Amino acid sequence: MPTLLTVRSIVVTLLAALFLWPTGAQAQSQPRWLAAWTVSQNTRQEMPQLSNSSVRMFVRPAVSGSAVRVRLENTLGQAPVTFSAGFVGMAGDGAAVVPGSNRRLTFGGRNELTLAPGAGAWSDPVTFDVKPFQRLAVSLDVASASDISAHTLGLVTNYYAPGSHAADVSGAGFVPVPVGGNVPGYPFYWVAKVDVLSSAAAGVVVAFGDSITDGRCSTNEGDTVIPDRYQRWTDVLALRLAALPPGEVKAVVNEGIAGNRINQPGGQGPSGLSRLDRDALERAGATHVIFFEGTNDIAGGATAEQVIASMQQVIDRVRARGLGIIGVTIIPRGRPESMMGWNAQMEQHRLAVNAWIRTQAKFDAVIDFDPLMKGGPVYAGSESIKPEFNCGDYTHPNPAGYKAMGEAIDLRLLSGGRTGATR
């Protein structure tokens, strides 16, 4: 029978499960590849001006180790892209790299790499002293590109420069990449994953979701987006897990896409079901998936029954890989009539999905963010986010809300690893 826990005003349902993942010294006896930083490719943009130029993207691995490998993806590109050189080094000030730290990336022993549309490739391992949460610069010389595959809501200042400058540690000549859209996102181009060869962690937690996982509003001051702050609920959770005793530490990687839907047409980026293998199940060292989607399906016209059926497919596929699957309730989205976009019928679907998540779904555990976040005015029968956590769009938390979410998660849900847990 599930055990009900109350943690800082959040109710977490912990299911009876058998956890057999190695822990303590056993988990750390040999270095192994662990996913340490990720973004999910969600858009294609035409930017032919990036041919014969360099891009410099800044990543933040969540675990220490002795080597890194970098994955480049042309997931959504419609034309081949060719890189003539790549480097990884310690981030300096602005666009600069710490002198002496830049290491060349190779791919199958070659400096050059061409990715066909939809393709991706890992670099060869690079010996590198990685510290947790120390930013690294991934620099690429782009020989030819007519379009890019990108992650829009990176919330990190990344750069590009005409010419071939990937090897240059100076930031001279680099300028920020276009932030894009009505809501600036500070995107990532092509750089999608970073693994670290590590004995410092017992596994990896994959946060798989939509804009609330991707971090919309997480760095806002009023209506202004301030990049490079790392204030998503996943960032808060990652710091908490990194502070655990040796043998219990876990990395957290973020595979959120703003506007993403599980299965309903019209969402942003590849649907949750279509990208589940690439963005979650194939992550090195993964022990758990925190699944936090559904609000955009409902906003797009899906019924509770349709959302539940899609979530069940996710549960089945994650459990079939032997990973723990943790469900998250959908937070309130009620809005004033002047803002439109959510109605009483949608609210009933949200409540029905949440009831199923709490009482019937075969998740290994449930994080109940709904009661933590609700408490604002009721609009046409729809609950809304409490004012102190509302970023102003009645859909996303503000930085204080994200902080509360990350702090409210019971870390016991993420201990060990799942094998054969049943409801």
C-alpha positions, 0 to 999 in steps of 0.5 A, a space after each residue: 500500500 502507498 505511504 502518504 508523506 507530507 513535505 513542506 506542504 506538498 503531498 508525495 505518494 510513495 509506492 511499495 517498490 524493490 530497489 536493487 540499484 548499487 549504492 555506496 562504495 559499490 556504486 562508485 567503485 568504477 568510473 562510468 559514463 553518466 549523463 551530466 547535462 542535456 537539452 532537447 532539440 525542439 525547433 529548426 531555424 534557417 540561419 545560412 549566415 552560420 556557414 563559415 562561422 563559429 558558435 560557442 555554447 555554454 553547458 553546466 555538467 551536474 557531476 564531476 569526473 575525469 573525461 567528457 564526451 559531447 553529443 551534437 544533434 541535427 535532429 530537426 535540421 532539413 539539410 546536412 551540417 558540417 563542422 570543421 573543428 570542435 573544442 571543449 574548455 572551461 568557461 571564462 568571462 563572457 565568451 572567453 575560455 580559460 587559457 590552457 583548458 581548451 581541448 579538441 573534440 574528435 569524432 571517430 578520430 576525425 576533426 570534421 563531422 557531417 550530420 545528415 538531417 535527423 542524425 546525431 553523433 558523440 565525440 570521442 572521450 576527452 580527458 578533462 577534470 570536470 567539477 560539478 556545476 562548473 560551466 564548460 564552453 563547447 566551441 564549433 567551427 561551422 563549415 556549412 549549414 543552411 539551417 540549425 537544429 536548436 533548443 529554444 529556451 536555453 536561458 544561457 548566453 551563447 555566442 557566435 562569430 564570423 570565421 573559424 574561432 573555435 580554438 581561440 580562447 579569447 571571446 573577441 569577435 563573438 556576439 550573443 546568438 539571437 535570443 529569438 521570439 516574443 519571450 527571449 529564450 537564449 537558444 542552444 545550437 546543435 549541442 544537445 548532451 554532455 556525458 561525464 566519466 564519473 565515479 562520483 554519482 550513483 545515477 542520473 535523474 531525467 526530468 522530462 517535461 514541458 515549459 515548466 521543466 524547461 524553465 519559462 519564467 524561472 529567471 525573470 525579473 518582472 517581464 525581463 528574462 535574465 539569463 545564466 541564473 540556473 533557477 529551474 526546479 530541476 536546478 534546485 533539485 540538482 543542487 540538493 542531490 549533489 549535496 548528499 553523502 557519497 554514494 547517494 549523489 545523483 545527477 539531474 538532467 533537463 529534457 524539457 521543451 516549452 510547449 511540448 505535448 505528450 501525444 496531441 498534435 500541435 505542440 512544440 518540438 517532437 511529441 513526448 512519446 516520439 522523443 522518449 527514447 532519445 531524450 530519456 531512455 537512452 541517457 547514460 546512467 539513468 535510474 529515474 524519469 520524472 515525467 511532468 507533462 499534460 497541461 499543453 495536451 489539455 490546452 490543445 483540446 485533449 480529454 482526460 481520457 486521451 491524456 491518461 492513455 498517453 501517460 500510460 504509454 510513457 509509464 509502460 515504456 519507462 518501466 520496460 527499461 527498468 527505470 523508476 517512473 515518477 509522475 507529477 500532477 498538473 499545476 493550476 492554469 486558471 486565468 482571467 477572462 481577459 487572458 483567455 486560453 483556459 476554461 472550466 472544461 479544461 479544468 475538469 480534465 486537469 482534475 481528472 488526470 490528477 486524480 488518476 495520477 494520485 490513485 490509479 496510475 502505475 507510477 512508482 511514486 508521485 510528486 504532487 505539485 498541484 496543492 503546492 502551487 494552487 491558491 490564487 483566485 478561482 476563474 470560471 471554476 478554474 484554480 489558479 497559481 497562488 500570487 506569490 508563485 505566479 510569474 504573471 501569465 497564470 501558467 508558469 511559476 516565478 523564481 520563488 515558485 520554482 524554488 519551492 517546487 525544487 525544495 519540496 521534492 522528497 529525495 527518498 523518492 530518488 534513492 536507489 534504482 528501480 527493478 520490477 516495482 509494482 503498484 
